[in-house]
Amino acid sequence: MLRLSRLTDYAVVVLARMGEEATALQSAPGLATRTGLPEPTVAKVLKTLAQAGVVEGLRGARGGYRLAKPLPDIPLTEVIVAFDGPIALTACVDGGSGLCESEHLCPVRGRWDPVNTAIRDALEKISVAELAGHALAPAEADFRLAAE
């Protein structure tokens, strides 16, 4: 079974809540309250999302996190790759080697690449906003205007 990590799932939940106030600075404790997730988990998720460039972290007394771009512009693949690494069904990804003890005998070596590509392409077309059930809300429209 193809399964995403819990942190990836939590990241989508956190981003969905952040999308409700797209341009506002939001704190880990505030997001923890709004999502029902433990604060240390939310802090870990936000740190990883910031490292991936999905959110921006601002330090200081008035610091917090905000979306780096509007929720509809964040493909699900960005979140998955940030937490789970490359999207693939098998260990032999895009010509990688040394990941399987049978690779030198494998009759399907490299044949999974089109399958992996199809899955990545399908997930790339789904935005976090779609998962969250967001249309382009007024806050996201404000985000687009502020970014221009």
Residue pairs with C-beta under 8 A, 6 or more apart in sequence:
2 89
4 80
4 83
4 84
5 83
5 84
7 41
7 44
7 45
7 48
7 83
8 79
8 80
8 82
8 83
8 84
10 35
10 37
10 41
10 42
10 45
11 45
11 48
11 49
11 79
11 82
11 83
12 76
12 79
12 128
12 131
12 132
13 35
13 37
14 31
14 35
14 37
14 42
14 45
14 46
14 49
15 49
15 54
15 55
15 67
15 71
15 74
15 79
15 128
15 132
16 71
16 128
16 131
16 132
16 134
17 26
17 31
17 34
17 35
18 26
18 31
18 55
18 65
18 66
18 67
18 71
19 67
19 71
19 128
19 129
19 132
19 134
19 137
19 139
19 140
20 137
20 139
21 139
22 66
22 67
22 70
22 71
22 137
22 139
22 140
22 142
22 143
23 66
23 67
23 139
23 142
23 143
23 146
24 66
24 139
25 58
25 62
25 63
25 64
25 65
25 66
26 64
26 65
26 66
27 64
27 65
28 39
28 42
28 43
28 46
28 65
29 39
29 42
30 64
31 37
31 42
31 46
31 65
32 38
32 39
32 41
32 42
35 42
37 45
46 55
46 57
46 65
47 57
48 82
48 83
49 55
49 65
49 79
49 82
50 56
50 57
50 65
51 82
52 78
52 79
52 81
52 82
53 68
54 67
54 68
54 74
54 78
54 79
54 82
55 65
55 66
55 67
55 68
56 65
56 66
56 67
56 68
57 63
57 64
57 65
58 64
58 65
58 66
67 74
67 143
69 143
69 147
70 129
70 136
70 140
70 143
70 144
70 147
71 127
71 128
71 129
71 132
71 134
71 140
72 127
72 129
72 130
72 134
72 136
72 140
73 127
74 127
74 128
74 129
75 123
75 124
75 125
75 126
75 127
75 128
76 123
76 124
76 126
76 127
76 128
76 131
77 87
77 120
77 123
77 124
79 128
80 87
80 123
81 87
86 93
86 94
87 116
87 119
87 120
87 123
88 94
88 112
88 116
88 119
89 112
89 115
89 116
89 119
90 112
90 116
91 99
91 100
92 99
92 100
92 103
92 106
92 109
92 110
92 112
93 99
93 112
93 113
93 116
94 113
94 116
95 110
95 113
97 103
100 106
103 109
129 135
129 136
129 140
134 140
